[in-house]
């Protein structure tokens, strides 16, 4: 739900899903100075999973952390694929 809320908020305030580096590569968000979903994930959402203190909350967070990491990696791979130039031989 946190990722969903973040994506909706970023769209609501017209912030991008990702940024491009100066060399026009897709940024993973780690060194971004400008806001984007990828930057928010790396600086905030990724770090939330260690902040659950009850046993039940920690168990749920561990499961959801894997799903969140997979979503982030999948989005990043798909975005990067859109920018890769490939020639298809016919």
RAKA-V216692 format. One record per helix or strand of 3 or more residues. SS is the DSSP state (H for helix, E for strand). FROM is the first residue (numbers start at 0). LEN is the number of residues. If there is no record, write none. Layout:
SS_FROM_LEN + SS_FROM_LEN
This chain:
H_1_11 + H_36_7 + H_44_6 + H_54_29
